[in-house]
Amino acid sequence: MTKPKNEILGMTTVTYKYQITIPKKVREKHKFKEGDTIIFVEEDNRIYLKSSIE
């Protein structure tokens, strides 16, 4: 089984209040909506975003 390639979906900047905006391409592809809870997962020194609904 081959490992899927990484795809960069966008970039964001951390604000002075430590907030980020999820890029439109990511929101649309993963159907994030206002009020959704997102989990930050660290694995192998990388951070992933994951919907809490999964």
PDB file of N, H, CA, C and O in Angstrom:
ATOM      1  N   MET A   1       0.858  -1.183   0.000  1.00  0.00           N
ATOM      2  CA  MET A   1       0.000   0.000   0.000  1.00  0.00           C
ATOM      3  C   MET A   1       0.900   1.241   0.000  1.00  0.00           C
ATOM      4  O   MET A   1       1.826   1.338   0.806  1.00  0.00           O
ATOM      5  N   THR A   2       0.629   2.184  -0.901  1.00  0.00           N
ATOM      6  H   THR A   2      -0.122   2.105  -1.556  1.00  0.00           H
ATOM      7  CA  THR A   2       1.433   3.399  -0.971  1.00  0.00           C
ATOM      8  C   THR A   2       0.886   4.458  -0.031  1.00  0.00           C
ATOM      9  O   THR A   2      -0.320   4.553   0.195  1.00  0.00           O
ATOM     10  N   LYS A   3       1.793   5.243   0.504  1.00  0.00           N
ATOM     11  H   LYS A   3       2.773   5.165   0.320  1.00  0.00           H
ATOM     12  CA  LYS A   3       1.419   6.312   1.424  1.00  0.00           C
ATOM     13  C   LYS A   3       0.925   7.509   0.614  1.00  0.00           C
ATOM     14  O   LYS A   3       1.583   7.908  -0.346  1.00  0.00           O
ATOM     15  N   PRO A   4      -0.231   8.096   0.982  1.00  0.00           N
ATOM     16  CA  PRO A   4      -0.741   9.247   0.226  1.00  0.00           C
ATOM     17  C   PRO A   4       0.199  10.444   0.346  1.00  0.00           C
ATOM     18  O   PRO A   4       0.844  10.644   1.375  1.00  0.00           O
ATOM     19  N   LYS A   5       0.264  11.241  -0.732  1.00  0.00           N
ATOM     20  H   LYS A   5      -0.260  11.078  -1.568  1.00  0.00           H
ATOM     21  CA  LYS A   5       1.095  12.442  -0.723  1.00  0.00           C
ATOM     22  C   LYS A   5       0.438  13.519   0.121  1.00  0.00           C
ATOM     23  O   LYS A   5      -0.786  13.589   0.228  1.00  0.00           O
ATOM     24  N   ASN A   6       1.268  14.351   0.713  1.00  0.00           N
ATOM     25  H   ASN A   6       2.262  14.295   0.626  1.00  0.00           H
ATOM     26  CA  ASN A   6       0.755  15.495   1.463  1.00  0.00           C
ATOM     27  C   ASN A   6       0.298  16.558   0.484  1.00  0.00           C
ATOM     28  O   ASN A   6       0.917  16.750  -0.562  1.00  0.00           O
ATOM     29  N   GLU A   7      -0.769  17.240   0.813  1.00  0.00           N
ATOM     30  H   GLU A   7      -1.272  17.083   1.663  1.00  0.00           H
ATOM     31  CA  GLU A   7      -1.279  18.331  -0.007  1.00  0.00           C
ATOM     32  C   GLU A   7      -1.409  19.563   0.883  1.00  0.00           C
ATOM     33  O   GLU A   7      -2.080  19.521   1.914  1.00  0.00           O
ATOM     34  N   ILE A   8      -0.773  20.648   0.487  1.00  0.00           N
ATOM     35  H   ILE A   8      -0.228  20.683  -0.350  1.00  0.00           H
ATOM     36  CA  ILE A   8      -0.907  21.896   1.239  1.00  0.00           C
ATOM     37  C   ILE A   8      -2.207  22.555   0.809  1.00  0.00           C
ATOM     38  O   ILE A   8      -2.384  22.889  -0.363  1.00  0.00           O
ATOM     39  N   LEU A   9      -3.111  22.739   1.756  1.00  0.00           N
ATOM     40  H   LEU A   9      -2.967  22.468   2.707  1.00  0.00           H
ATOM     41  CA  LEU A   9      -4.423  23.310   1.458  1.00  0.00           C
ATOM     42  C   LEU A   9      -4.490  24.801   1.740  1.00  0.00           C
ATOM     43  O   LEU A   9      -5.456  25.456   1.349  1.00  0.00           O
ATOM     44  N   GLY A  10      -3.499  25.345   2.400  1.00  0.00           N
ATOM     45  H   GLY A  10      -2.714  24.814   2.718  1.00  0.00           H
ATOM     46  CA  GLY A  10      -3.500  26.765   2.705  1.00  0.00           C
ATOM     47  C   GLY A  10      -2.554  27.064   3.848  1.00  0.00           C
ATOM     48  O   GLY A  10      -1.921  26.174   4.416  1.00  0.00           O
ATOM     49  N   MET A  11      -2.479  28.342   4.166  1.00  0.00           N
ATOM     50  H   MET A  11      -2.994  29.064   3.705  1.00  0.00           H
ATOM     51  CA  MET A  11      -1.641  28.803   5.275  1.00  0.00           C
ATOM     52  C   MET A  11      -2.435  29.811   6.087  1.00  0.00           C
ATOM     53  O   MET A  11      -3.398  30.401   5.596  1.00  0.00           O
ATOM     54  N   THR A  12      -2.027  30.002   7.327  1.00  0.00           N
ATOM     55  H   THR A  12      -1.246  29.523   7.727  1.00  0.00           H
ATOM     56  CA  THR A  12      -2.675  30.986   8.174  1.00  0.00           C
ATOM     57  C   THR A  12      -1.627  31.606   9.097  1.00  0.00           C
ATOM     58  O   THR A  12      -0.528  31.073   9.248  1.00  0.00           O
ATOM     59  N   THR A  13      -1.972  32.718   9.701  1.00  0.00           N
ATOM     60  H   THR A  13      -2.865  33.151   9.578  1.00  0.00           H
ATOM     61  CA  THR A  13      -1.078  33.425  10.610  1.00  0.00           C
ATOM     62  C   THR A  13      -1.702  33.450  12.000  1.00  0.00           C
ATOM     63  O   THR A  13      -2.910  33.640  12.143  1.00  0.00           O
ATOM     64  N   VAL A  14      -0.885  33.259  13.008  1.00  0.00           N
ATOM     65  H   VAL A  14       0.096  33.105  12.893  1.00  0.00           H
ATOM     66  CA  VAL A  14      -1.354  33.343  14.389  1.00  0.00           C
ATOM     67  C   VAL A  14      -1.446  34.821  14.753  1.00  0.00           C
ATOM     68  O   VAL A  14      -0.480  35.565  14.583  1.00  0.00           O
ATOM     69  N   THR A  15      -2.611  35.249  15.257  1.00  0.00           N
ATOM     70  H   THR A  15      -3.396  34.644  15.395  1.00  0.00           H
ATOM     71  CA  THR A  15      -2.807  36.647  15.634  1.00  0.00           C
ATOM     72  C   THR A  15      -2.192  36.918  17.002  1.00  0.00           C
ATOM     73  O   THR A  15      -1.721  36.003  17.676  1.00  0.00           O
ATOM     74  N   TYR A  16      -2.202  38.182  17.398  1.00  0.00           N
ATOM     75  H   TYR A  16      -2.585  38.926  16.850  1.00  0.00           H
ATOM     76  CA  TYR A  16      -1.652  38.544  18.711  1.00  0.00           C
ATOM     77  C   TYR A  16      -2.431  37.901  19.850  1.00  0.00           C
ATOM     78  O   TYR A  16      -1.919  37.800  20.965  1.00  0.00           O
ATOM     79  N   LYS A  17      -3.664  37.465  19.589  1.00  0.00           N
ATOM     80  H   LYS A  17      -4.080  37.548  18.683  1.00  0.00           H
ATOM     81  CA  LYS A  17      -4.462  36.759  20.599  1.00  0.00           C
ATOM     82  C   LYS A  17      -4.321  35.239  20.447  1.00  0.00           C
ATOM     83  O   LYS A  17      -5.078  34.479  21.051  1.00  0.00           O
ATOM     84  N   TYR A  18      -3.352  34.804  19.641  1.00  0.00           N
ATOM     85  H   TYR A  18      -2.737  35.421  19.151  1.00  0.00           H
ATOM     86  CA  TYR A  18      -3.091  33.381  19.392  1.00  0.00           C
ATOM     87  C   TYR A  18      -4.261  32.679  18.713  1.00  0.00           C
ATOM     88  O   TYR A  18      -4.508  31.499  18.963  1.00  0.00           O
ATOM     89  N   GLN A  19      -4.978  33.395  17.860  1.00  0.00           N
ATOM     90  H   GLN A  19      -4.777  34.353  17.657  1.00  0.00           H
ATOM     91  CA  GLN A  19      -6.077  32.818  17.095  1.00  0.00           C
ATOM     92  C   GLN A  19      -5.612  32.567  15.666  1.00  0.00           C
ATOM     93  O   GLN A  19      -4.695  33.222  15.172  1.00  0.00           O
ATOM     94  N   ILE A  20      -6.263  31.603  15.011  1.00  0.00           N
ATOM     95  H   ILE A  20      -7.008  31.070  15.413  1.00  0.00           H
ATOM     96  CA  ILE A  20      -5.986  31.343  13.602  1.00  0.00           C
ATOM     97  C   ILE A  20      -7.304  31.302  12.837  1.00  0.00           C
ATOM     98  O   ILE A  20      -8.362  31.061  13.418  1.00  0.00           O
ATOM     99  N   THR A  21      -7.230  31.540  11.531  1.00  0.00           N
ATOM    100  H   THR A  21      -6.370  31.736  11.059  1.00  0.00           H
ATOM    101  CA  THR A  21      -8.383  31.405  10.652  1.00  0.00           C
ATOM    102  C   THR A  21      -8.157  30.174   9.787  1.00  0.00           C
ATOM    103  O   THR A  21      -7.091  30.022   9.191  1.00  0.00           O
ATOM    104  N   ILE A  22      -9.143  29.299   9.714  1.00  0.00           N
ATOM    105  H   ILE A  22     -10.009  29.422  10.198  1.00  0.00           H
ATOM    106  CA  ILE A  22      -9.032  28.114   8.868  1.00  0.00           C
ATOM    107  C   ILE A  22      -9.272  28.555   7.427  1.00  0.00           C
ATOM    108  O   ILE A  22     -10.318  29.132   7.129  1.00  0.00           O
ATOM    109  N   PRO A  23      -8.323  28.296   6.528  1.00  0.00           N
ATOM    110  CA  PRO A  23      -8.484  28.728   5.141  1.00  0.00           C
ATOM    111  C   PRO A  23      -9.760  28.171   4.498  1.00  0.00           C
ATOM    112  O   PRO A  23     -10.206  27.071   4.822  1.00  0.00           O
ATOM    113  N   LYS A  24     -10.327  28.946   3.591  1.00  0.00           N
ATOM    114  H   LYS A  24      -9.964  29.840   3.327  1.00  0.00           H
ATOM    115  CA  LYS A  24     -11.590  28.595   2.934  1.00  0.00           C
ATOM    116  C   LYS A  24     -11.534  27.213   2.284  1.00  0.00           C
ATOM    117  O   LYS A  24     -12.484  26.439   2.397  1.00  0.00           O
ATOM    118  N   LYS A  25     -10.437  26.900   1.609  1.00  0.00           N
ATOM    119  H   LYS A  25      -9.665  27.529   1.517  1.00  0.00           H
ATOM    120  CA  LYS A  25     -10.310  25.604   0.936  1.00  0.00           C
ATOM    121  C   LYS A  25     -10.424  24.454   1.938  1.00  0.00           C
ATOM    122  O   LYS A  25     -11.027  23.424   1.636  1.00  0.00           O
ATOM    123  N   VAL A  26      -9.851  24.628   3.119  1.00  0.00           N
ATOM    124  H   VAL A  26      -9.361  25.464   3.364  1.00  0.00           H
ATOM    125  CA  VAL A  26      -9.914  23.602   4.169  1.00  0.00           C
ATOM    126  C   VAL A  26     -11.336  23.500   4.714  1.00  0.00           C
ATOM    127  O   VAL A  26     -11.867  22.400   4.872  1.00  0.00           O
ATOM    128  N   ARG A  27     -11.954  24.655   5.002  1.00  0.00           N
ATOM    129  H   ARG A  27     -11.523  25.548   4.873  1.00  0.00           H
ATOM    130  CA  ARG A  27     -13.338  24.667   5.529  1.00  0.00           C
ATOM    131  C   ARG A  27     -14.285  23.969   4.571  1.00  0.00           C
ATOM    132  O   ARG A  27     -15.114  23.160   4.988  1.00  0.00           O
ATOM    133  N   GLU A  28     -14.163  24.281   3.284  1.00  0.00           N
ATOM    134  H   GLU A  28     -13.489  24.938   2.945  1.00  0.00           H
ATOM    135  CA  GLU A  28     -15.074  23.695   2.298  1.00  0.00           C
ATOM    136  C   GLU A  28     -14.808  22.205   2.094  1.00  0.00           C
ATOM    137  O   GLU A  28     -15.748  21.413   2.024  1.00  0.00           O
ATOM    138  N   LYS A  29     -13.543  21.820   1.999  1.00  0.00           N
ATOM    139  H   LYS A  29     -12.780  22.463   2.055  1.00  0.00           H
ATOM    140  CA  LYS A  29     -13.203  20.412   1.759  1.00  0.00           C
ATOM    141  C   LYS A  29     -13.652  19.517   2.911  1.00  0.00           C
ATOM    142  O   LYS A  29     -14.101  18.392   2.690  1.00  0.00           O
ATOM    143  N   HIS A  30     -13.530  20.021   4.149  1.00  0.00           N
ATOM    144  H   HIS A  30     -13.165  20.935   4.329  1.00  0.00           H
ATOM    145  CA  HIS A  30     -13.852  19.207   5.322  1.00  0.00           C
ATOM    146  C   HIS A  30     -15.164  19.600   5.988  1.00  0.00           C
ATOM    147  O   HIS A  30     -15.509  19.097   7.057  1.00  0.00           O
ATOM    148  N   LYS A  31     -15.886  20.505   5.342  1.00  0.00           N
ATOM    149  H   LYS A  31     -15.606  20.914   4.474  1.00  0.00           H
ATOM    150  CA  LYS A  31     -17.239  20.896   5.769  1.00  0.00           C
ATOM    151  C   LYS A  31     -17.285  21.403   7.210  1.00  0.00           C
ATOM    152  O   LYS A  31     -18.233  21.115   7.941  1.00  0.00           O
ATOM    153  N   PHE A  32     -16.243  22.173   7.627  1.00  0.00           N
ATOM    154  H   PHE A  32     -15.473  22.408   7.034  1.00  0.00           H
ATOM    155  CA  PHE A  32     -16.274  22.815   8.935  1.00  0.00           C
ATOM    156  C   PHE A  32     -17.294  23.942   8.897  1.00  0.00           C
ATOM    157  O   PHE A  32     -17.377  24.686   7.920  1.00  0.00           O
ATOM    158  N   LYS A  33     -18.066  24.060   9.968  1.00  0.00           N
ATOM    159  H   LYS A  33     -17.999  23.456  10.762  1.00  0.00           H
ATOM    160  CA  LYS A  33     -19.069  25.120  10.068  1.00  0.00           C
ATOM    161  C   LYS A  33     -18.830  25.914  11.350  1.00  0.00           C
ATOM    162  O   LYS A  33     -18.160  25.451  12.273  1.00  0.00           O
ATOM    163  N   GLU A  34     -19.390  27.109  11.384  1.00  0.00           N
ATOM    164  H   GLU A  34     -19.934  27.486  10.634  1.00  0.00           H
ATOM    165  CA  GLU A  34     -19.301  27.934  12.585  1.00  0.00           C
ATOM    166  C   GLU A  34     -19.863  27.156  13.768  1.00  0.00           C
ATOM    167  O   GLU A  34     -20.937  26.561  13.671  1.00  0.00           O
ATOM    168  N   GLY A  35     -19.145  27.161  14.873  1.00  0.00           N
ATOM    169  H   GLY A  35     -18.273  27.644  14.951  1.00  0.00           H
ATOM    170  CA  GLY A  35     -19.589  26.457  16.075  1.00  0.00           C
ATOM    171  C   GLY A  35     -19.039  25.044  16.200  1.00  0.00           C
ATOM    172  O   GLY A  35     -19.149  24.438  17.266  1.00  0.00           O
ATOM    173  N   ASP A  36     -18.439  24.496  15.118  1.00  0.00           N
ATOM    174  H   ASP A  36     -18.349  24.988  14.252  1.00  0.00           H
ATOM    175  CA  ASP A  36     -17.847  23.159  15.195  1.00  0.00           C
ATOM    176  C   ASP A  36     -16.665  23.170  16.160  1.00  0.00           C
ATOM    177  O   ASP A  36     -15.971  24.178  16.294  1.00  0.00           O
ATOM    178  N   THR A  37     -16.444  22.047  16.827  1.00  0.00           N
ATOM    179  H   THR A  37     -17.007  21.229  16.719  1.00  0.00           H
ATOM    180  CA  THR A  37     -15.278  21.885  17.681  1.00  0.00           C
ATOM    181  C   THR A  37     -14.215  21.136  16.895  1.00  0.00           C
ATOM    182  O   THR A  37     -14.490  20.114  16.266  1.00  0.00           O
ATOM    183  N   ILE A  38     -12.990  21.662  16.939  1.00  0.00           N
ATOM    184  H   ILE A  38     -12.766  22.492  17.449  1.00  0.00           H
ATOM    185  CA  ILE A  38     -11.880  21.056  16.216  1.00  0.00           C
ATOM    186  C   ILE A  38     -10.828  20.631  17.227  1.00  0.00           C
ATOM    187  O   ILE A  38     -10.517  21.372  18.160  1.00  0.00           O
ATOM    188  N   ILE A  39     -10.284  19.438  17.041  1.00  0.00           N
ATOM    189  H   ILE A  39     -10.536  18.836  16.283  1.00  0.00           H
ATOM    190  CA  ILE A  39      -9.279  18.874  17.934  1.00  0.00           C
ATOM    191  C   ILE A  39      -7.903  19.048  17.289  1.00  0.00           C
ATOM    192  O   ILE A  39      -7.738  18.816  16.091  1.00  0.00           O
ATOM    193  N   PHE A  40      -6.912  19.462  18.095  1.00  0.00           N
ATOM    194  H   PHE A  40      -7.045  19.650  19.068  1.00  0.00           H
ATOM    195  CA  PHE A  40      -5.531  19.542  17.634  1.00  0.00           C
ATOM    196  C   PHE A  40      -4.825  18.268  18.090  1.00  0.00           C
ATOM    197  O   PHE A  40      -4.795  17.968  19.284  1.00  0.00           O
ATOM    198  N   VAL A  41      -4.256  17.518  17.143  1.00  0.00           N
ATOM    199  H   VAL A  41      -4.280  17.763  16.173  1.00  0.00           H
ATOM    200  CA  VAL A  41      -3.584  16.257  17.437  1.00  0.00           C
ATOM    201  C   VAL A  41      -2.105  16.393  17.074  1.00  0.00           C
ATOM    202  O   VAL A  41      -1.772  16.840  15.977  1.00  0.00           O
ATOM    203  N   GLU A  42      -1.221  16.006  17.995  1.00  0.00           N
ATOM    204  H   GLU A  42      -1.492  15.642  18.886  1.00  0.00           H
ATOM    205  CA  GLU A  42       0.216  16.017  17.691  1.00  0.00           C
ATOM    206  C   GLU A  42       0.677  14.588  17.455  1.00  0.00           C
ATOM    207  O   GLU A  42       0.405  13.694  18.256  1.00  0.00           O
ATOM    208  N   GLU A  43       1.377  14.383  16.344  1.00  0.00           N
ATOM    209  H   GLU A  43       1.598  15.109  15.693  1.00  0.00           H
ATOM    210  CA  GLU A  43       1.895  13.066  15.996  1.00  0.00           C
ATOM    211  C   GLU A  43       3.217  13.250  15.256  1.00  0.00           C
ATOM    212  O   GLU A  43       3.280  13.984  14.270  1.00  0.00           O
ATOM    213  N   ASP A  44       4.257  12.597  15.721  1.00  0.00           N
ATOM    214  H   ASP A  44       4.206  12.001  16.522  1.00  0.00           H
ATOM    215  CA  ASP A  44       5.580  12.701  15.082  1.00  0.00           C
ATOM    216  C   ASP A  44       6.005  14.150  14.888  1.00  0.00           C
ATOM    217  O   ASP A  44       6.507  14.515  13.824  1.00  0.00           O
ATOM    218  N   ASN A  45       5.808  14.969  15.904  1.00  0.00           N
ATOM    219  H   ASN A  45       5.401  14.673  16.768  1.00  0.00           H
ATOM    220  CA  ASN A  45       6.205  16.380  15.903  1.00  0.00           C
ATOM    221  C   ASN A  45       5.454  17.213  14.858  1.00  0.00           C
ATOM    222  O   ASN A  45       5.953  18.253  14.428  1.00  0.00           O
ATOM    223  N   ARG A  46       4.276  16.774  14.450  1.00  0.00           N
ATOM    224  H   ARG A  46       3.871  15.929  14.799  1.00  0.00           H
ATOM    225  CA  ARG A  46       3.407  17.520  13.532  1.00  0.00           C
ATOM    226  C   ARG A  46       2.059  17.717  14.208  1.00  0.00           C
ATOM    227  O   ARG A  46       1.647  16.910  15.041  1.00  0.00           O
ATOM    228  N   ILE A  47       1.385  18.783  13.848  1.00  0.00           N
ATOM    229  H   ILE A  47       1.720  19.438  13.172  1.00  0.00           H
ATOM    230  CA  ILE A  47       0.066  19.062  14.410  1.00  0.00           C
ATOM    231  C   ILE A  47      -0.978  18.889  13.316  1.00  0.00           C
ATOM    232  O   ILE A  47      -0.833  19.420  12.215  1.00  0.00           O
ATOM    233  N   TYR A  48      -2.022  18.146  13.626  1.00  0.00           N
ATOM    234  H   TYR A  48      -2.140  17.714  14.520  1.00  0.00           H
ATOM    235  CA  TYR A  48      -3.133  17.914  12.711  1.00  0.00           C
ATOM    236  C   TYR A  48      -4.404  18.485  13.321  1.00  0.00           C
ATOM    237  O   TYR A  48      -4.565  18.491  14.542  1.00  0.00           O
ATOM    238  N   LEU A  49      -5.301  18.962  12.476  1.00  0.00           N
ATOM    239  H   LEU A  49      -5.170  18.957  11.485  1.00  0.00           H
ATOM    240  CA  LEU A  49      -6.631  19.378  12.917  1.00  0.00           C
ATOM    241  C   LEU A  49      -7.587  18.248  12.588  1.00  0.00           C
ATOM    242  O   LEU A  49      -7.488  17.618  11.535  1.00  0.00           O
ATOM    243  N   LYS A  50      -8.509  17.999  13.497  1.00  0.00           N
ATOM    244  H   LYS A  50      -8.589  18.511  14.352  1.00  0.00           H
ATOM    245  CA  LYS A  50      -9.456  16.904  13.308  1.00  0.00           C
ATOM    246  C   LYS A  50     -10.814  17.343  13.820  1.00  0.00           C
ATOM    247  O   LYS A  50     -10.912  17.976  14.871  1.00  0.00           O
ATOM    248  N   SER A  51     -11.847  17.013  13.091  1.00  0.00           N
ATOM    249  H   SER A  51     -11.767  16.498  12.238  1.00  0.00           H
ATOM    250  CA  SER A  51     -13.196  17.318  13.542  1.00  0.00           C
ATOM    251  C   SER A  51     -13.526  16.439  14.742  1.00  0.00           C
ATOM    252  O   SER A  51     -13.190  15.255  14.761  1.00  0.00           O
ATOM    253  N   SER A  52     -14.176  17.011  15.731  1.00  0.00           N
ATOM    254  H   SER A  52     -14.450  17.973  15.715  1.00  0.00           H
ATOM    255  CA  SER A  52     -14.546  16.220  16.910  1.00  0.00           C
ATOM    256  C   SER A  52     -15.722  15.299  16.611  1.00  0.00           C
ATOM    257  O   SER A  52     -16.072  14.454  17.435  1.00  0.00           O
ATOM    258  N   ILE A  53     -16.332  15.453  15.445  1.00  0.00           N
ATOM    259  H   ILE A  53     -16.048  16.140  14.776  1.00  0.00           H
ATOM    260  CA  ILE A  53     -17.492  14.638  15.060  1.00  0.00           C
ATOM    261  C   ILE A  53     -17.064  13.276  14.527  1.00  0.00           C
ATOM    262  O   ILE A  53     -17.858  12.335  14.553  1.00  0.00           O
ATOM    263  N   GLU A  54     -15.832  13.146  14.045  1.00  0.00           N
ATOM    264  H   GLU A  54     -15.188  13.910  14.024  1.00  0.00           H
ATOM    265  CA  GLU A  54     -15.355  11.882  13.456  1.00  0.00           C
ATOM    266  C   GLU A  54     -15.393  10.748  14.437  1.00  0.00           C
ATOM    267  O   GLU A  54     -15.026   9.623  14.096  1.00  0.00           O
TER     268      GLU A  54
END
